[in-house]
Every structure is written in C-alpha cells, then in structure tokens.
Amino acid sequence: MKEADVVLTPIPQADGTIKNRPVVLLRELPPYQDFLVCGISTQLHQEVVDFDDIISSSDPDFSTSGLRTQSLIRLSFLALVPLNKIIGSIGAISSERHQHLLKTLSDYLVS
C-alpha cells in the first residue's frame, strides 16, 4: 500500500456503524505505518465546495481509481487506519490529485 492508493477498509460512519468503504491513502504516519485517509462517497450532495474533490469518468485518473461511478473524495471525512485493517487496494488516484488534496488540507489546517 502506498499514498494515493484507493483501498477498501472498515470506517466508522456518522451513525457509529462500521462499514467497508473506499478511501484514499493521504499520508503514512510514523512509526506504525498507520494511514491518514479520506473517505470516498457517491453522495455528491455532501460536497464541501473548494474542499472536497469530485472525481468523474471524464477525469484522466478515473480509470485507474477503481471506482465505478462519479464520486466525492471527502477531505471533510478523515480517519486514521492501521495498515492491518486495509482489506485491499482497488486502484489509485493521480499524483497530481493526491498533491492537490494534501495542499488543500494543509492550507485549511494552517489558516
């Protein structure tokens, strides 16, 4: 597993249930190889404009993402996932999209 991969992992939902969901591996955190991840959803109406990122079939990296339909990469839905909880990789986003997500999150955190 590496940063920018799209993987399946159990993630706590807002209602407290845990579901296997696709996420983007944003950054590996030391020292235990845990990953800071952001959730991916098909619920486009949940988009936080200028923060979350929509990936659609017309985007160059959609075909490598492993996603089946237009989806929302939700920087507003962060979690920490241990490496041993990741079920498997389904694809990856482009390094450009990954860097954009990290910059957006970083800019938000330091503003």
N, C-alpha and C positions, 0 to 999 in steps of 0.2 A: 504494500500500500504506500502511496505517496501523495503529497499535496496535489490538489486539483483533481484527484480521482473522485468519481461519483460512486458511492458504495451504499449497500443496504446495511442498516443497523437498527437495533431497538432504541427508540427515542421516547421519552415521556411526552405525552400530549398535554394540552391545556387542562383537560378534564382529569388528569392524573393517570390515565391508562397508558400503557406502553405498547407501541406499535412498531413493526418493522417498516422503516421509511427510507427513501433515498436521501442522502446528504452529500454535500461537497466537503472534502477534507481541506480545510483552510490552512491549518498550520499544525505541525507536530510540536508538542510541548515536552520539554525535558522534565525529569530524566527518564520517565517511564514509557515513552512512546505513546502517550495519550494524544488524541487529536481534538483540536477545536474545530467543530463542524457547524455548518448551517443547513437547515432543513430545506427540502425541495417540496413544493406543493403544486397541484394543478388548480388550486383555488386562487385564480388570478386577481379576484376582487380584494384579496388581502394585501395587495401590493402597497408598500410604503414607497411612494414616489421619490425618486432621487436617492434611494437607499437600497431597496431590493432590486433584483435584476431578473427580467424575463428572458428566457431562452426559448426560441421558437424554431420551427423547422426550416426557416429561411436563413438561420444563423450558420456560419461555416462550421462551428463546433457541435451543432446539434446531433449530427450523425454519429459522432464519437462519444457523446454523453451517455448513451444507453437509455435515454428517456424515450418514452413512447409518444408523448404529446407535449404541446407547448406547456411550459412550467415556470413557476416562480421560484427563483433562488432567493431564499428569505434570510438576509443578514439580520433581520429582526427576530429570528428564531435560532439562537445559538445553543450549543450543548458541548459538553466535554465527553468524549467517548474513548474508553480504553481500547487498545489495539485488539485485544482478545474478544471484544464484543462485536467486532465488524464481521458480518456474515460473508460478504464478498464484494468484489468490485463489479460494477456494471458498465463502466466507461470512464470518461474524463472530459473535463472542460478544457478549453484552450488556456495556454499560459497567460495570454492577454486578458481573458475574462477573469482568471484567477487573480492576477495582479490588480485588476480594477476592483474586484471585491475587497481585497486586502487594503487597498488605498482608501476606498470608501469607508470601511470600518475604522481604519486608523484615523482618518480625518475626523470622523464622528467622535472617537474616543478622546482626542486631544483638543477638541474645540470647546 
